[in-house]
Amino acid sequence: MKECVRVMKALSDPNRLKVLKMLEGGELCVCEIQPLLGLSQSTTSKHLKLLEDAGLVEKRKDGQWVIYRLADGTQSVYAARMLESVRQWLGDDPDIQAMKQNVPPVSRTCTDTTR
């Protein structure tokens, strides 16, 4: 039951849902996600950590960057099911559509290495 609650709590914040929708388009680092949310880098990182702990996103190191992507669903059956649903949800939401159009092309030129 704890695993299910962890996934549901991770999905209970609009900013975390936005992150998942952004990551549908591919891998991003914190410095690419943060400006679209309008949050500080540290707050964005905390959201990503909660999503990672719930099995909804995965990260990998690429030089100085930590790159995030949607999880493959093998860590948690609850996360896998919810990721399937989130992919189908909110596609017609105007805020989500506008945000996805503003995702910058991947450049990996950000200078903040605390990601």
C-alpha positions as CSV (number, residue, x, y, z in Angstrom):
1,M,0.0,0.0,0.0
2,K,2.9,2.4,0.7
3,E,4.1,2.2,-2.8
4,C,0.6,3.1,-4.2
5,V,0.4,6.0,-1.8
6,R,3.9,7.2,-2.8
7,V,2.9,7.2,-6.5
8,M,-0.4,9.0,-5.8
9,K,1.2,11.7,-3.7
10,A,3.8,12.3,-6.4
11,L,1.0,12.8,-8.9
12,S,-1.0,15.1,-6.6
13,D,1.0,18.3,-7.5
14,P,0.3,20.2,-10.8
15,N,4.0,21.0,-11.3
16,R,4.9,17.3,-11.1
17,L,2.2,16.5,-13.6
18,K,3.6,19.2,-15.9
19,V,7.1,17.6,-15.6
20,L,5.7,14.3,-16.7
21,K,4.0,15.8,-19.6
22,M,7.3,17.6,-20.6
23,L,9.2,14.4,-20.4
24,E,6.8,12.8,-22.9
25,G,8.8,14.7,-25.5
26,G,12.1,13.2,-24.4
27,E,14.9,13.6,-21.9
28,L,15.5,16.9,-20.1
29,C,17.8,18.3,-17.4
30,V,16.7,20.5,-14.5
31,C,17.9,23.6,-16.2
32,E,15.6,22.9,-19.2
33,I,12.6,22.1,-17.0
34,Q,12.9,24.8,-14.4
35,P,12.2,27.9,-16.6
36,L,9.0,26.3,-17.9
37,L,7.7,25.7,-14.4
38,G,8.7,29.2,-13.2
39,L,10.2,27.6,-10.0
40,S,13.6,27.8,-8.5
41,Q,16.2,25.2,-9.5
42,S,16.1,23.7,-6.0
43,T,12.3,23.4,-5.9
44,T,12.3,21.8,-9.4
45,S,14.9,19.3,-8.2
46,K,12.8,18.4,-5.2
47,H,9.8,17.7,-7.5
48,L,12.0,15.5,-9.7
49,K,13.3,13.6,-6.6
50,L,9.7,12.9,-5.5
51,L,8.9,11.6,-9.0
52,E,12.0,9.5,-9.0
53,D,11.3,8.0,-5.6
54,A,7.8,7.1,-6.8
55,G,9.2,5.3,-9.9
56,L,7.8,7.7,-12.3
57,V,11.0,9.2,-13.7
58,E,14.6,7.9,-14.0
59,K,17.8,9.8,-14.2
60,R,21.2,9.3,-15.7
61,K,24.4,11.2,-15.6
62,D,25.8,12.7,-18.8
63,G,29.0,14.5,-17.9
64,Q,28.1,17.4,-15.6
65,W,24.3,17.0,-16.3
66,V,21.7,14.8,-14.7
67,I,19.2,13.9,-17.4
68,Y,15.7,12.9,-16.5
69,R,13.3,10.7,-18.5
70,L,10.0,9.0,-17.9
71,A,10.5,5.7,-16.2
72,D,10.1,2.4,-18.0
73,G,7.7,1.2,-15.4
74,T,9.7,-1.8,-14.2
75,Q,10.3,-0.3,-10.7
76,S,6.6,-0.2,-9.7
77,V,3.4,-1.6,-11.2
78,Y,1.6,1.4,-9.7
79,A,3.9,3.9,-11.4
80,A,3.6,1.9,-14.7
81,R,-0.2,2.1,-14.7
82,M,-0.2,5.7,-13.8
83,L,2.3,6.7,-16.4
84,E,0.1,4.9,-19.0
85,S,-2.9,7.0,-17.8
86,V,-0.9,10.3,-17.6
87,R,0.2,9.8,-21.2
88,Q,-3.5,9.8,-22.2
89,W,-4.6,12.6,-19.8
90,L,-4.3,16.4,-20.2
91,G,-3.4,16.3,-23.9
92,D,-6.1,18.9,-24.6
93,D,-5.3,21.1,-21.6
94,P,-4.3,24.6,-23.0
95,D,-1.6,25.1,-20.3
96,I,0.0,21.8,-21.1
97,Q,-0.1,22.4,-24.8
98,A,1.5,25.8,-24.4
99,M,4.1,24.5,-22.1
100,K,5.0,21.6,-24.4
101,Q,5.4,24.1,-27.3
102,N,7.9,26.1,-25.2
103,V,10.2,23.2,-24.3
104,P,13.5,24.4,-25.7
105,P,15.6,22.2,-28.0
106,V,18.1,20.2,-26.0
107,S,21.3,22.2,-25.8
108,R,23.0,21.2,-22.6
109,T,24.7,24.6,-22.4
110,C,23.4,25.5,-18.9
111,T,26.1,26.5,-16.6
112,D,24.5,25.5,-13.3
113,T,26.1,22.1,-12.5
114,T,24.1,21.4,-9.3
115,R,21.5,19.5,-11.2
